[in-house]
Amino acid sequence: MRPTPEPRVREYLLVFLVAAVVTYLLTVIAREIALRTGAVAGVRDRDVHDEPIPYLGGLAMLGGLLAAYLVATQLPFLSLGGERVFGPAKVVLLAGAIICLVGVIDDIFDIDALMKLGGQLLAAGVLVLLGVQYYFLPQAGGGVLTLDAAQGGLLTVFVVTATVNAVNFVDGLDGLAAGVVGIGAVAFFLFCYQLAAVNEQSLAITGALLCAALAGACGGFMVHNFHPARLFMGDSGSMLIGLVLSGAAVTLTGQFPAADVTRGAAGSEASLLPIVLPLALPLLILIVPLADLVLAVIRRTRAGRSPFAPDKQHLHHRLLEIGHSQRRAVLIMWMWAGLIAFGAVTASLYSGPVMWTGLGVMAAVTVTVTFVLPRLKEPTLTAEVQA
């Protein structure tokens, strides 16, 4: 008889709490380092903060991730996973430390985009060189395509780099990037855990371990970063959490046979969505900022400007313009991230009318809060102004 999963859940919860508490405590040190090194975000025309805010929150988050990893190696159940679990996790954290260092240099010295891209490619290359990469892809009509080392490596570098830049791009409001990535980490943790349970595999999984730690680091940092923020994560943080999220997804294809990944929660019918999810989820939960990125490039090039020219027409600026406060704009973008991330995970594991009804209700609530709530509040605000 298989042991009950409750002790395993408690160990993952402990990993989450350790990452959260250590990150929360280290933010004080990170803030002091930022002030001493001049890593401070000034106020620009396109920014929504109105006073300089220190950077380097990524250092605190990296400390939280490392502490959670060390604690996990000593836990009764997770420690049984040995090198199978902790080997890939160590590689992801090593790559995370490299990209965090690149971000720290950028936060302090403001390096150019090409140098920053080089650092991102270096960190993604470390993942590939040390064996953390995609090994198979779904094929149209069923089945999977086994990738050779070069194909898997190139795909891994592309997905990791795209995710890192998408998270960096979404970091425009207090608490937005940490919340979006934290939500995605929780969703992917549930996917990894349930997939292992359905296929009667060990519940000690690298992807679940990394996602539990990542969600904790984002939660611990959020206390200092939610509006009004006392500390920004900066590039050191946004690139770090983007890499860890995508790295956690990449590790899944190296620890499950392709046939197991295609099985849903019922464990009966093969489905394409579960096998796509490790590839797509890091980008799916960031589809809103990615869409914002594409629209920004189109908008600027059509106006005859550089695609990299800053403006105040991003999605979070639009939410502020239609009447949302900064906090509510962030919560709404969290809701969209949760709808996409948990919707994708739920649809990959379950089927039936109850599942689709639940997703429909979630979508309706999110759309209503986004577009209808400002109009409902408008008469009240008008009356207050007239009074």
C-alpha positions in Angstrom: 0.0 0.0 0.0 1.3 3.4 -0.9 1.8 5.9 1.9 -0.8 8.6 2.3 0.3 11.9 0.6 -0.3 14.2 3.6 3.3 13.9 5.0 4.6 14.7 1.5 2.4 17.8 1.2 3.6 19.0 4.6 7.2 18.8 3.5 6.5 20.8 0.4 4.6 23.3 2.6 7.7 23.5 4.8 9.8 24.2 1.7 7.4 27.0 0.8 7.5 28.5 4.3 11.3 28.4 4.5 11.6 30.2 1.2 9.0 32.8 2.2 10.5 33.5 5.7 14.1 33.7 4.5 13.2 35.9 1.6 11.2 38.2 3.8 14.1 38.6 6.3 16.8 39.0 3.6 14.9 41.9 1.9 16.1 44.2 4.7 19.7 43.3 3.9 19.1 43.5 0.1 17.6 47.0 0.6 20.6 48.2 2.5 23.0 46.8 -0.1 21.0 48.6 -2.8 21.1 51.9 -1.0 24.9 51.6 -0.4 25.7 50.7 -4.0 23.3 53.2 -5.6 21.0 50.5 -7.1 17.9 52.7 -6.9 15.1 53.1 -9.3 14.6 56.8 -10.2 11.3 58.3 -11.2 10.8 58.4 -15.0 7.8 59.6 -17.0 6.5 56.2 -17.7 6.8 54.9 -14.1 3.9 54.8 -11.7 6.0 55.3 -8.5 6.6 58.8 -7.4 9.8 58.4 -5.3 13.1 56.5 -5.7 12.9 52.8 -4.7 15.9 50.5 -4.1 16.5 47.5 -6.3 18.2 44.1 -5.6 15.2 42.2 -4.3 16.5 39.3 -6.4 19.3 38.8 -3.8 16.7 38.1 -1.1 14.8 35.8 -3.4 17.9 33.8 -4.3 18.7 33.4 -0.6 15.2 32.1 0.0 15.5 29.6 -2.8 18.8 28.3 -1.6 17.6 28.0 2.0 14.6 26.1 0.9 16.8 23.7 -1.2 19.1 23.1 1.8 16.2 22.3 4.1 14.6 20.0 1.5 17.8 17.9 1.4 17.3 17.1 5.1 13.6 16.3 5.1 12.6 12.6 5.6 10.7 12.1 2.4 12.2 14.6 -0.1 15.7 13.5 0.8 14.9 10.0 -0.4 14.8 11.4 -3.9 18.6 11.8 -3.8 20.4 13.0 -6.9 17.3 12.3 -9.1 15.5 15.2 -7.5 18.3 17.4 -6.1 20.7 17.1 -9.1 18.5 19.0 -11.6 17.3 21.4 -8.8 21.0 22.2 -8.1 21.6 23.0 -11.8 18.5 25.3 -12.0 19.6 27.2 -8.9 23.2 27.5 -10.2 21.9 29.0 -13.4 19.6 31.2 -11.3 22.6 32.5 -9.3 24.4 33.3 -12.6 21.4 35.2 -14.0 20.8 36.9 -10.7 24.4 38.1 -10.7 23.9 39.5 -14.2 20.8 41.3 -12.9 22.7 42.7 -9.9 25.3 44.2 -12.3 22.6 45.7 -14.4 20.7 47.1 -11.4 23.9 48.8 -10.2 25.7 49.8 -13.5 22.8 49.7 -16.0 24.5 47.5 -18.7 23.2 47.5 -22.3 20.6 45.1 -23.6 23.1 43.0 -25.6 25.3 42.3 -22.6 22.2 41.4 -20.6 21.0 39.0 -23.3 24.5 37.4 -23.3 24.1 36.8 -19.6 20.7 35.2 -20.1 22.1 32.9 -22.8 24.9 31.9 -20.6 22.6 30.9 -17.8 20.3 29.0 -20.2 23.4 27.3 -21.7 24.5 26.2 -18.2 21.1 24.4 -17.9 21.6 22.6 -21.2 25.3 21.7 -20.6 24.5 20.2 -17.2 21.6 18.1 -18.6 18.5 20.1 -17.8 16.7 20.4 -21.2 13.6 19.2 -23.1 13.7 15.6 -24.3 10.5 15.2 -26.2 7.7 17.1 -27.9 4.1 16.2 -28.9 3.3 15.3 -32.4 0.1 16.1 -34.3 -2.2 13.1 -34.3 -0.7 11.7 -31.2 2.6 10.3 -30.1 5.8 12.2 -29.2 8.9 13.3 -31.0 12.1 12.4 -29.2 14.6 15.3 -29.5 18.3 14.9 -30.0 20.7 16.9 -27.7 21.0 19.8 -30.1 17.3 20.2 -30.7 16.4 19.9 -27.1 19.2 22.3 -26.1 18.1 25.0 -28.6 14.5 24.7 -27.6 15.4 25.0 -23.9 17.5 28.1 -24.5 14.7 29.7 -26.4 11.9 29.0 -23.9 14.1 30.0 -20.9 15.3 33.2 -22.5 11.7 34.1 -23.6 10.3 33.5 -20.1 13.1 35.5 -18.5 12.4 38.5 -20.7 8.6 38.2 -20.4 8.9 38.3 -16.6 11.3 41.2 -16.8 8.8 43.0 -19.1 5.8 42.5 -16.8 7.6 44.0 -13.8 5.9 47.3 -14.2 3.7 47.7 -11.1 4.3 47.0 -7.4 3.9 43.3 -6.8 2.9 42.4 -10.4 5.8 40.1 -11.5 6.1 38.4 -8.1 2.4 37.7 -8.0 2.1 36.4 -11.6 5.1 34.1 -11.2 4.0 32.9 -7.8 0.6 32.0 -9.1 2.2 30.1 -12.0 4.5 28.3 -9.6 1.6 27.1 -7.5 -0.3 26.0 -10.6 2.6 24.0 -11.9 3.3 22.5 -8.5 -0.2 21.1 -8.5 0.3 19.8 -12.1 3.6 18.0 -11.2 2.2 16.6 -7.9 -1.1 15.3 -9.5 0.7 13.9 -12.5 3.0 11.9 -10.2 0.1 10.7 -8.1 -2.0 9.6 -11.1 0.9 7.6 -12.7 1.9 6.1 -9.3 5.4 7.7 -9.5 7.3 9.1 -6.5 5.8 12.3 -5.2 9.4 13.7 -4.7 9.7 15.6 -8.0 12.2 18.3 -8.9 9.6 20.5 -10.6 7.3 20.4 -7.6 10.3 21.2 -5.2 11.4 24.2 -7.3 7.9 25.5 -7.7 7.1 25.2 -3.9 10.3 27.2 -3.2 9.7 29.7 -5.9 6.1 30.3 -4.7 7.5 30.9 -1.2 10.2 33.3 -2.4 7.6 35.3 -4.3 5.2 35.3 -1.3 7.9 36.4 1.1 9.1 39.2 -1.2 5.5 40.3 -1.9 5.2 41.7 1.7 7.8 44.3 0.8 6.9 44.8 -2.8 3.1 45.2 -2.8 1.9 48.8 -3.3 3.4 51.0 -1.9 6.6 49.0 -2.5 9.6 49.5 -0.2 11.9 47.4 -2.5 11.9 46.4 -6.2 13.1 43.0 -7.3 15.0 44.7 -10.2 16.5 42.6 -13.1 18.2 40.5 -10.4 14.8 39.3 -9.3 12.7 39.3 -12.4 15.3 37.3 -14.4 15.9 34.9 -11.5 12.2 33.9 -11.0 11.7 33.7 -14.8 14.5 31.2 -15.1 13.5 29.1 -12.1 9.9 28.9 -13.3 10.9 27.8 -16.8 13.7 25.6 -15.4 11.2 23.8 -13.2 9.0 23.1 -16.2 12.0 21.8 -18.2 13.0 19.3 -15.5 9.6 17.5 -15.8 10.3 16.0 -19.2 13.5 14.5 -17.9 11.8 12.7 -15.0 8.6 11.3 -16.5 8.2 8.9 -19.5 6.4 10.6 -22.3 3.5 8.1 -22.1 3.0 9.0 -18.4 2.9 12.7 -19.1 0.1 12.3 -21.7 -2.2 10.7 -19.1 -4.8 13.0 -17.5 -6.2 12.7 -14.0 -8.5 9.9 -14.9 -5.4 8.0 -16.2 -7.3 6.6 -19.1 -7.2 8.6 -22.3 -4.0 10.1 -23.8 -4.2 13.8 -24.2 -2.0 16.3 -26.0 -2.4 19.1 -23.4 -0.4 17.5 -20.5 2.6 16.9 -22.7 2.5 20.4 -24.1 2.1 22.0 -20.6 5.8 21.7 -19.5 6.7 23.6 -22.7 3.9 26.0 -22.8 3.1 26.9 -19.1 6.0 29.3 -18.5 4.8 31.3 -21.5 1.1 30.7 -21.0 1.0 32.4 -17.6 2.8 35.3 -19.2 0.6 35.5 -22.2 -0.8 38.9 -21.0 2.6 40.6 -20.8 3.7 38.8 -24.0 0.7 40.2 -25.8 1.5 43.6 -24.3 5.0 43.2 -25.7 3.8 42.4 -29.2 1.3 45.2 -29.2 4.0 47.6 -27.9 6.3 46.7 -30.8 3.5 47.1 -33.3 2.3 50.4 -31.8 5.8 51.9 -31.8 6.9 50.8 -35.2 3.7 52.0 -36.8 4.3 55.4 -35.2 7.8 55.4 -36.7 9.5 54.9 -33.3 12.0 52.4 -32.1 10.4 49.2 -30.7 12.4 49.8 -27.5 11.2 53.4 -27.1 9.3 53.7 -23.7 5.7 54.9 -23.5 2.8 54.8 -21.1 0.4 52.7 -23.2 1.1 49.3 -21.6 -1.8 47.2 -20.3 -1.2 48.2 -16.7 -1.3 51.8 -17.8 -4.6 51.2 -19.6 -6.1 49.6 -16.5 -5.1 52.7 -14.5 -6.7 54.9 -17.2 -10.1 53.2 -17.1 -10.4 53.8 -13.4 -8.6 51.0 -11.5 -6.3 51.9 -8.7 -2.7 50.5 -8.8 -3.5 47.8 -6.3 -6.7 46.7 -8.2 -4.8 46.8 -11.5 -2.3 44.4 -10.1 -5.0 42.1 -8.6 -6.8 42.0 -12.0 -3.6 40.9 -13.8 -3.1 38.3 -11.1 -6.6 37.1 -11.8 -5.8 36.8 -15.5 -2.6 34.9 -14.7 -4.5 32.6 -12.4 -7.3 32.0 -14.9 -4.8 31.0 -17.6 -2.4 29.0 -15.4 -5.0 27.1 -13.3 -7.2 26.8 -16.4 -4.5 25.1 -18.4 -3.5 22.8 -15.5 -7.1 21.8 -14.8 -7.9 21.2 -18.4 -4.8 19.0 -18.8 -5.7 16.8 -15.8 -9.5 16.7 -15.8 -12.4 16.7 -18.2 -16.2 16.9 -18.1 -18.9 19.6 -17.7 -18.0 20.4 -14.1 -14.5 21.4 -15.1 -15.6 23.5 -18.0 -18.3 25.2 -16.0 -15.8 26.1 -13.3 -13.5 27.6 -15.9 -16.4 29.5 -17.5 -17.3 31.0 -14.1 -13.7 32.0 -13.5 -13.5 33.7 -16.9 -16.8 35.5 -16.4 -15.7 36.9 -13.0 -12.3 38.0 -14.3 -13.8 39.8 -17.3 -16.5 41.4 -15.2 -14.0 42.7 -12.6 -11.7 44.0 -15.4 -14.2 45.9 -17.6 -17.4 46.3 -15.7 -16.2 47.3 -12.2 -14.8 50.7 -13.2 -18.2 51.6 -14.8 -20.1 50.5 -11.8 -18.0 52.7 -9.6 -18.0 55.8 -11.9 -21.4 57.3 -10.7 -20.2 57.1 -7.1 -16.9 58.8 -7.9 -18.7 61.5 -9.9 -21.1 62.2 -7.0 -18.2 62.5 -4.6 -16.5 65.0 -6.9 -19.6 67.1 -7.3 -20.2 67.1 -3.5 
